[in-house]
Amino acid sequence: MIPVLLIIIPLLAGVITFFFRNDKIVRSWGLLTSLVILALSVYGVSLSGDSSLLTAKADWLQSLGSSFFVRIDGVGKILTLLTAVSFPIIFTGTWNSQYKKPNSFYALMLLGQAGLMGVFVAADALLFYFFWELALIPMYFIASIWGGEKRIRVTFKFFIYTFIGSVLMLVGILILQSKTGNHSFSIQAFNSLQLTNKEQSWLFWLFFVAFAVKMPIFPFHTWQPDTYEQSPSAATMVMSGIMVKMGLLGVIRWVMPIMPGAFHSWGDVAMSMSVIGIVYASLIAIRQDDLKRLIAFSSIAHIGLMNMALFAENLSGVQGVMLQMFNHGINIIGLWIIVEIIERKTGSRRMSELGGLAQKAPSMAIFFVVIALANIALPLTNAFPGEFLMFNSLLTARTTQLYAILFTVFAGLGIILGAVYTLNMIRKTFYGETNAVTAVVSDLSINEKIALSVIVGLIIVIGIYPQFILDITNNFSETLANKRFIPQAIITK
């Protein structure tokens, strides 16, 4: 019942929002809806994994072998909680932003939340694909209507990338469905398939390319910096904080269990793609002057490390990714909120045009420094335990010892480079002398302080005691690691 409500509430609220006309009512309605969803999600997370409230199944497209089957498992708990936590923070942090036709903007945001919840709870492949597209469509319209000057070209590129990936995934889903005994789209039917190495191999790439585009990882990343730069900040927060997790979820739920042989065989290739992206994106980030593009490239590096940890094929990697998916979402949204505030108050995102903001907005400087340092995994911040687990997984990855060492070293280089561009960003933006652009900046409003305080609170609490997040996914992570990472020698021939 709970997963159904997590979808239905934002879906209906989004449709209703189209009919509102008062700006203040629209914003209040969006925030109230997101708080209701948050309360429901927290209740769902508190339930044990075998609770009947976490599963729902009904007839949908019986003639096609598809049903409306939704459930909240371990990874679903983390991602639905992340989505539920993020939207109230986004609505509160961007409360002062002005949009033309705010009813349409907030309606599309809520519809996007419904799609994301559907992706994270779907246990039927065709239903998963349906929500995958539903989550993307509102973001496409938001970016193309409320985006920057280059929004049409950028959103077209975004559409082409995601469309090609979606088509490849749909082909893979239909092939798997045709191989089930009862032509079912159920995840249990897919997990029961005994695929040969050859079948697993090309099915792996049909799915993995779609998920790699969404994360994104090298070389499927080129849509991301432009899209993040041109989209309105609230949409960028959703795409970078939550939507990229769709790709990681896809690997965890639809690639690992169904194609374990190909997952192992192509692991070194996937990890190489990720590590190239980590180093490349970090080097590009160092050269950026635009705050949005810098944070966009930093996100590519963080997601690349998560993907590498999954392909390390051990419990430490899975646990680290589960923890880091939540932490990355919170941290990156915090950075975007402050960048949005800076741009709204100064009219600029270029570090070369900023400086001295700490003198005029000390509260904003404190929040930014804490969140930025958490983003580079400073000890006692939330990202540190997750990155520690992931790097530990790389050292013990199921590959050759030489590859494990090289992957760890080059991924570690991303942390060093991350510290370089992050500290440089802090220095250029908040310290030094004020100028004509920054001299008139005021400090944070009450709603902005509330949103950022929640984020900093989560950073500190999870940094000191991450176990309560790990406990949510512990059983799921152990099951995945123990039952799915099988030796190559016993894979179906």
C-alpha positions as CSV (number, residue, x, y, z in Angstrom):
1,M,0.0,0.0,0.0
2,I,2.8,2.5,0.9
3,P,4.6,2.3,-2.5
4,V,1.3,2.9,-4.2
5,L,0.7,6.0,-2.1
6,L,4.2,7.3,-2.8
7,I,3.3,7.3,-6.4
8,I,-0.4,8.3,-6.3
9,I,-0.1,11.3,-3.9
10,P,2.5,13.3,-5.9
11,L,0.8,12.3,-9.2
12,L,-2.7,13.5,-8.1
13,A,-1.2,16.6,-6.4
14,G,0.7,17.4,-9.6
15,V,-2.4,17.2,-11.7
16,I,-4.3,19.4,-9.2
17,T,-1.5,22.0,-9.2
18,F,-2.1,22.8,-12.8
19,F,-5.5,24.4,-11.8
20,F,-4.1,26.7,-9.2
21,R,-3.4,30.4,-10.1
22,N,-2.1,32.0,-6.9
23,D,1.7,31.8,-6.7
24,K,1.8,31.5,-2.9
25,I,-0.9,28.8,-2.8
26,V,1.0,26.8,-5.5
27,R,4.3,26.9,-3.5
28,S,2.5,26.0,-0.2
29,W,0.7,23.2,-1.9
30,G,3.9,21.8,-3.3
31,L,5.7,22.0,0.0
32,L,2.7,20.5,1.9
33,T,2.5,17.6,-0.6
34,S,6.2,16.9,-0.3
35,L,6.0,16.9,3.6
36,V,3.1,14.3,3.4
37,I,5.2,12.1,1.2
38,L,8.2,12.5,3.5
39,A,6.1,11.4,6.5
40,L,4.8,8.4,4.6
41,S,8.3,7.4,3.4
42,V,9.8,7.6,6.9
43,Y,7.0,5.3,8.1
44,G,7.8,2.9,5.3
45,V,11.5,2.9,6.1
46,S,10.6,2.0,9.8
47,L,8.8,-1.1,8.8
48,S,10.5,-4.5,8.5
49,G,11.2,-5.8,5.0
50,D,8.5,-8.5,5.1
51,S,5.7,-6.1,6.0
52,S,2.7,-6.4,3.7
53,L,2.4,-2.6,3.6
54,L,5.6,-2.5,1.5
55,T,4.2,-4.5,-1.3
56,A,1.2,-4.1,-3.7
57,K,0.2,-6.1,-6.7
58,A,-2.8,-5.7,-9.1
59,D,-3.8,-6.6,-12.6
60,W,-2.5,-4.2,-15.2
61,L,-1.7,-5.5,-18.7
62,Q,-2.5,-9.2,-18.3
63,S,-2.5,-9.9,-22.0
64,L,1.2,-8.7,-22.2
65,G,2.2,-10.6,-19.0
66,S,2.6,-7.4,-17.0
67,S,1.1,-6.5,-13.7
68,F,1.2,-3.4,-11.4
69,F,3.7,-4.9,-9.0
70,V,5.5,-2.5,-6.7
71,R,7.5,-3.1,-3.5
72,I,10.0,-1.3,-1.3
73,D,13.1,-3.4,-0.7
74,G,16.4,-2.3,0.8
75,V,17.6,-0.2,-2.0
76,G,14.1,1.1,-2.6
77,K,13.9,2.3,1.0
78,I,17.1,4.4,0.6
79,L,16.1,5.9,-2.7
80,T,12.4,6.6,-1.8
81,L,13.7,8.2,1.4
82,L,16.2,10.3,-0.5
83,T,13.4,11.4,-2.9
84,A,11.1,12.2,0.0
85,V,13.7,14.2,1.9
86,S,15.0,16.1,-1.1
87,F,11.7,17.6,-2.4
88,P,10.8,19.6,0.8
89,I,14.4,20.8,0.9
90,I,14.3,21.8,-2.7
91,F,10.9,23.6,-2.4
92,T,12.1,25.4,0.8
93,G,15.5,26.3,-0.5
94,T,14.2,27.8,-3.7
95,W,11.1,29.4,-2.2
96,N,12.2,32.9,-3.2
97,S,12.8,31.9,-6.9
98,Q,10.3,33.3,-9.3
99,Y,8.9,31.3,-12.3
100,K,6.5,32.2,-15.1
101,K,3.5,30.0,-14.7
102,P,4.5,28.6,-11.3
103,N,1.5,26.3,-11.3
104,S,2.9,24.4,-14.3
105,F,6.4,24.4,-12.9
106,Y,5.4,22.9,-9.5
107,A,3.0,20.5,-11.2
108,L,5.7,19.1,-13.4
109,M,8.1,18.9,-10.4
110,L,5.5,16.8,-8.5
111,L,4.8,14.6,-11.5
112,G,8.6,14.1,-11.8
113,Q,8.6,13.0,-8.1
114,A,5.8,10.5,-8.9
115,G,7.8,9.0,-11.7
116,L,11.0,8.7,-9.6
117,M,9.1,6.9,-6.8
118,G,7.7,4.6,-9.4
119,V,11.1,3.8,-10.8
120,F,12.4,3.0,-7.3
121,V,9.6,0.7,-6.3
122,A,8.7,-1.1,-9.6
123,A,9.1,-4.9,-9.5
124,D,7.8,-5.4,-13.0
125,A,10.1,-4.6,-15.9
126,L,7.4,-3.0,-18.2
127,L,6.2,-0.9,-15.2
128,F,9.8,0.1,-14.5
129,Y,10.2,1.3,-18.1
130,F,6.9,3.2,-17.9
131,F,8.0,5.1,-14.8
132,W,11.5,5.5,-16.2
133,E,10.0,7.6,-19.0
134,L,7.4,9.3,-16.7
135,A,10.3,10.6,-14.5
136,L,12.2,12.0,-17.5
137,I,9.3,13.8,-19.3
138,P,8.6,16.4,-16.7
139,M,12.3,17.3,-16.4
140,Y,12.5,17.7,-20.1
141,F,9.7,20.2,-20.2
142,I,11.0,22.1,-17.2
143,A,14.4,22.4,-18.8
144,S,13.0,23.4,-22.2
145,I,10.5,26.0,-20.8
146,W,12.3,27.5,-17.8
147,G,15.9,26.9,-18.8
148,G,18.6,29.3,-20.1
149,E,19.3,30.8,-23.5
150,K,20.7,27.5,-24.9
151,R,17.9,25.4,-23.5
152,I,16.4,24.2,-26.8
153,R,19.7,22.8,-28.1
154,V,20.7,21.4,-24.8
155,T,17.4,19.7,-24.0
156,F,17.3,18.2,-27.5
157,K,20.7,16.6,-26.8
158,F,19.4,15.4,-23.5
159,F,16.4,13.9,-25.2
160,I,18.4,12.1,-27.8
161,Y,20.8,10.5,-25.3
162,T,18.0,9.4,-23.0
163,F,15.8,8.2,-25.8
164,I,18.5,6.0,-27.3
165,G,19.3,4.6,-23.9
166,S,15.6,3.9,-23.2
167,V,15.1,2.2,-26.5
168,L,18.0,-0.1,-25.9
169,M,16.7,-1.0,-22.5
170,L,13.2,-1.7,-23.8
171,V,14.7,-4.0,-26.4
172,G,16.5,-5.9,-23.6
173,I,13.3,-6.1,-21.5
174,L,11.3,-7.5,-24.4
175,I,14.0,-10.1,-25.1
176,L,14.1,-11.2,-21.5
177,Q,10.3,-11.4,-21.3
178,S,10.3,-13.6,-24.4
179,K,12.6,-16.1,-22.6
180,T,10.5,-16.5,-19.5
181,G,8.3,-19.6,-19.4
182,N,5.0,-17.6,-18.9
183,H,6.1,-14.5,-20.9
184,S,6.1,-12.5,-17.8
185,F,7.7,-9.1,-17.0
186,S,7.9,-9.9,-13.3
187,I,11.3,-9.4,-11.7
188,Q,11.1,-12.9,-10.2
189,A,10.6,-14.4,-13.6
190,F,13.7,-12.5,-14.9
191,N,15.8,-13.5,-11.9
192,S,14.9,-17.2,-12.6
193,L,16.2,-17.1,-16.1
194,Q,19.3,-19.3,-16.9
195,L,21.0,-17.3,-19.7
196,T,24.1,-18.4,-21.5
197,N,27.3,-16.4,-21.4
198,K,26.6,-15.1,-24.9
199,E,23.1,-14.1,-24.1
200,Q,24.1,-12.4,-20.9
201,S,26.9,-10.4,-22.7
202,W,24.8,-8.6,-25.3
203,L,21.8,-8.2,-22.9
204,F,24.3,-6.6,-20.5
205,W,25.2,-3.9,-22.9
206,L,21.6,-3.2,-23.9
207,F,20.8,-2.4,-20.2
208,F,24.1,-1.0,-19.1
209,V,24.3,1.7,-21.9
210,A,20.8,3.0,-20.8
211,F,21.9,3.1,-17.1
212,A,25.4,4.5,-18.0
213,V,23.7,7.4,-19.8
214,K,21.5,8.2,-16.9
215,M,24.3,8.1,-14.2
216,P,26.2,9.3,-16.4
217,I,29.7,7.8,-16.8
218,F,32.3,8.3,-19.5
219,P,31.8,8.4,-22.5
220,F,28.0,8.8,-22.1
221,H,28.3,11.9,-20.0
222,T,28.4,14.8,-22.5
223,W,24.8,15.8,-22.1
224,Q,25.1,16.3,-18.4
225,P,27.1,19.6,-17.8
226,D,25.2,21.5,-20.5
227,T,21.8,20.3,-19.2
228,Y,22.6,21.1,-15.5
229,E,23.9,24.5,-16.6
230,Q,20.9,25.5,-18.6
231,S,18.1,24.0,-16.4
232,P,16.5,26.0,-13.6
233,S,18.2,25.2,-10.3
234,A,15.3,23.2,-8.8
235,A,15.3,20.8,-11.8
236,T,19.0,20.6,-11.7
237,M,18.8,19.5,-8.0
238,V,16.3,16.8,-9.0
239,M,18.4,15.5,-11.9
240,S,21.8,15.5,-10.1
241,G,20.6,14.6,-6.6
242,I,18.0,12.0,-7.3
243,M,17.6,11.1,-11.0
244,V,21.2,9.9,-11.5
245,K,20.5,7.2,-8.9
246,M,18.1,5.7,-11.4
247,G,21.1,4.4,-13.3
248,L,22.8,2.9,-10.2
249,L,19.5,1.3,-9.2
250,G,19.2,-0.2,-12.7
251,V,22.6,-1.9,-12.3
252,I,21.7,-3.1,-8.8
253,R,18.2,-4.4,-9.6
254,W,18.2,-5.4,-13.3
255,V,21.9,-6.2,-14.2
256,M,23.5,-7.8,-11.2
257,P,20.9,-10.5,-10.5
258,I,19.9,-11.3,-14.1
259,M,23.2,-11.2,-15.8
260,P,25.8,-12.1,-13.2
261,G,28.2,-13.7,-15.6
262,A,28.3,-10.7,-18.0
263,F,28.4,-8.4,-14.9
264,H,31.6,-10.2,-13.9
265,S,33.1,-10.6,-17.4
266,W,32.7,-6.9,-18.3
267,G,33.5,-5.6,-14.9
268,D,37.0,-4.4,-15.8
269,V,35.6,-2.5,-18.8
270,A,32.9,-0.8,-16.8
271,M,35.4,0.1,-14.1
272,S,37.8,1.5,-16.6
273,M,35.1,3.7,-18.1
274,S,34.3,4.9,-14.6
275,V,37.9,5.7,-13.6
276,I,38.5,7.5,-16.9
277,G,35.5,9.6,-16.1
278,I,36.6,10.3,-12.6
279,V,40.0,11.7,-13.6
280,Y,38.7,13.4,-16.7
281,A,35.8,15.1,-15.0
282,S,37.9,16.2,-12.1
283,L,40.5,17.8,-14.4
284,I,37.8,19.6,-16.3
285,A,36.2,20.8,-13.1
286,I,39.5,22.4,-12.0
287,R,39.4,24.5,-15.2
288,Q,35.8,25.7,-14.8
289,D,34.8,29.3,-13.9
290,D,31.1,28.6,-13.9
291,L,29.9,27.2,-10.5
292,K,27.2,25.1,-12.1
293,R,29.5,23.4,-14.6
294,L,32.1,22.8,-11.8
295,I,29.6,21.0,-9.6
296,A,28.2,19.1,-12.7
297,F,31.6,17.7,-13.5
298,S,32.3,16.9,-9.8
299,S,29.0,14.9,-9.8
300,I,30.3,12.8,-12.7
301,A,33.4,11.9,-10.6
302,H,31.3,10.9,-7.6
303,I,28.9,8.7,-9.6
304,G,31.9,7.1,-11.4
305,L,33.3,5.9,-8.0
306,M,29.9,4.5,-7.0
307,N,29.7,2.5,-10.3
308,M,33.2,1.2,-9.8
309,A,32.3,0.0,-6.3
310,L,29.4,-2.0,-7.6
311,F,31.6,-3.8,-10.1
312,A,34.1,-4.6,-7.4
313,E,31.6,-7.4,-6.5
314,N,31.9,-7.5,-2.8
315,L,29.8,-6.5,0.3
316,S,31.9,-3.5,1.1
317,G,31.2,-2.0,-2.3
318,V,27.5,-2.6,-2.2
319,Q,27.2,-1.1,1.4
320,G,29.3,1.9,0.4
321,V,27.1,2.6,-2.6
322,M,23.9,2.3,-0.7
323,L,25.2,4.8,1.9
324,Q,26.7,7.1,-0.7
325,M,23.6,7.3,-2.9
326,F,21.8,9.0,-0.1
327,N,24.8,11.2,0.9
328,H,25.6,12.4,-2.5
329,G,22.0,13.4,-3.2
330,I,21.9,15.5,0.0
331,N,25.3,17.1,-0.5
332,I,24.9,18.0,-4.2
333,I,21.4,19.5,-3.5
334,G,23.0,21.7,-0.8
335,L,25.6,23.0,-3.2
336,W,23.0,23.7,-5.9
337,I,20.8,25.6,-3.4
338,I,23.7,27.9,-2.5
339,V,24.7,28.4,-6.1
340,E,21.1,29.3,-6.9
341,I,21.1,31.8,-4.1
342,I,24.4,33.4,-5.3
343,E,23.1,33.6,-8.9
344,R,19.8,35.2,-7.7
345,K,21.5,37.7,-5.5
346,T,24.4,38.7,-7.8
347,G,23.2,37.8,-11.3
348,S,26.4,35.8,-11.8
349,R,27.7,32.2,-11.4
350,R,31.3,33.0,-12.5
351,M,33.9,32.7,-9.8
352,S,36.0,35.3,-11.5
353,E,33.2,37.8,-11.0
354,L,32.6,36.9,-7.3
355,G,34.7,37.1,-4.2
356,G,34.3,38.3,-0.6
357,L,30.9,36.9,-0.1
358,A,31.8,35.7,3.4
359,Q,32.0,39.3,4.5
360,K,28.4,40.1,3.3
361,A,26.8,36.7,3.9
362,P,28.6,34.9,6.8
363,S,25.9,32.3,7.3
364,M,25.9,31.4,3.6
365,A,29.7,31.0,3.8
366,I,29.5,28.7,6.8
367,F,26.9,26.5,5.2
368,F,28.8,26.4,1.9
369,V,32.1,25.4,3.5
370,V,30.5,22.6,5.5
371,I,28.6,21.2,2.5
372,A,31.6,21.6,0.1
373,L,33.9,19.8,2.5
374,A,31.3,17.0,2.9
375,N,31.3,16.7,-0.8
376,I,35.0,15.8,-0.8
377,A,34.5,13.3,2.1
378,L,36.2,15.1,4.9
379,P,36.2,12.8,8.0
380,L,33.2,13.3,10.3
381,T,31.1,14.3,7.4
382,N,28.5,12.0,5.8
383,A,30.5,11.2,2.6
384,F,33.5,9.8,4.5
385,P,32.2,6.4,5.6
386,G,30.7,5.7,2.2
387,E,33.8,6.6,0.3
388,F,35.9,4.6,2.8
389,L,33.8,1.5,2.2
390,M,33.9,2.0,-1.6
391,F,37.7,2.4,-1.6
392,N,38.0,-0.7,0.6
393,S,35.9,-2.6,-2.0
394,L,38.2,-1.5,-4.8
395,L,41.3,-2.9,-3.0
396,T,39.6,-6.3,-2.7
397,A,37.8,-6.2,-6.1
398,R,37.2,-9.5,-7.9
399,T,39.7,-8.7,-10.6
400,T,43.5,-9.2,-10.9
401,Q,45.6,-7.7,-8.1
402,L,47.3,-5.3,-10.5
403,Y,44.0,-4.0,-11.8
404,A,42.6,-3.6,-8.3
405,I,45.6,-1.5,-7.3
406,L,45.5,0.7,-10.5
407,F,41.8,1.2,-10.1
408,T,42.2,2.3,-6.5
409,V,45.1,4.6,-7.2
410,F,43.4,6.4,-10.1
411,A,40.1,6.6,-8.3
412,G,42.0,8.1,-5.3
413,L,43.5,10.7,-7.6
414,G,39.9,11.9,-8.0
415,I,39.8,12.7,-4.3
416,I,42.9,14.8,-4.5
417,L,41.7,16.6,-7.6
418,G,38.3,17.1,-5.9
419,A,40.0,18.8,-3.0
420,V,41.8,21.1,-5.4
421,Y,38.7,22.4,-7.2
422,T,36.6,22.5,-4.1
423,L,39.0,24.5,-2.1
424,N,39.6,26.8,-5.1
425,M,35.8,27.3,-5.4
426,I,35.5,28.2,-1.8
427,R,38.4,30.7,-1.9
428,K,37.4,32.4,-5.1
429,T,33.7,32.7,-4.2
430,F,33.6,33.5,-0.5
431,Y,37.0,35.0,0.4
432,G,39.1,37.9,-0.8
433,E,37.8,41.4,-1.3
434,T,34.3,42.3,-2.3
435,N,33.6,43.9,-5.7
436,A,30.7,45.8,-7.4
437,V,28.9,42.5,-7.9
438,T,29.2,41.1,-4.3
439,A,29.2,44.3,-2.3
440,V,25.4,44.5,-2.1
441,V,24.7,40.9,-1.3
442,S,22.5,40.1,1.7
443,D,22.7,37.0,3.9
444,L,20.3,34.1,3.8
445,S,16.6,34.3,4.4
446,I,14.8,32.2,7.0
447,N,13.6,29.6,4.5
448,E,17.1,29.2,3.0
449,K,18.6,28.8,6.5
450,I,16.0,26.1,7.3
451,A,16.7,24.1,4.2
452,L,20.5,24.3,4.6
453,S,20.3,23.6,8.3
454,V,18.5,20.3,7.5
455,I,21.3,19.4,5.1
456,V,24.1,20.2,7.4
457,G,22.3,18.4,10.2
458,L,22.2,15.2,8.1
459,I,25.8,15.7,7.1
460,I,27.0,15.8,10.7
461,V,24.7,13.0,12.0
462,I,25.4,10.5,9.3
463,G,29.1,11.4,9.4
464,I,29.2,10.6,13.1
465,Y,26.8,7.6,13.1
466,P,26.2,6.2,9.6
467,Q,25.1,2.8,10.9
468,F,21.4,3.7,11.0
469,I,21.5,4.2,7.2
470,L,23.5,1.0,6.7
471,D,20.9,-0.9,8.8
472,I,18.2,0.0,6.4
473,T,19.9,-1.8,3.5
474,N,22.0,-4.3,5.5
475,N,19.9,-7.4,4.7
476,F,19.5,-6.4,1.1
477,S,23.2,-5.8,0.6
478,E,24.3,-9.1,2.2
479,T,21.8,-11.0,0.1
480,L,23.0,-9.4,-3.1
481,A,26.6,-9.9,-2.3
482,N,26.3,-13.5,-1.1
483,K,24.0,-14.8,-3.7
484,R,24.8,-12.9,-6.9
485,F,28.5,-12.5,-7.0
486,I,29.3,-16.0,-8.1
487,P,32.5,-17.4,-9.6
488,Q,32.9,-17.4,-13.3
489,A,33.5,-21.1,-13.3
490,I,29.9,-21.9,-12.4
491,I,28.1,-19.5,-14.8
492,T,25.8,-21.2,-17.2
493,K,27.6,-22.3,-20.4
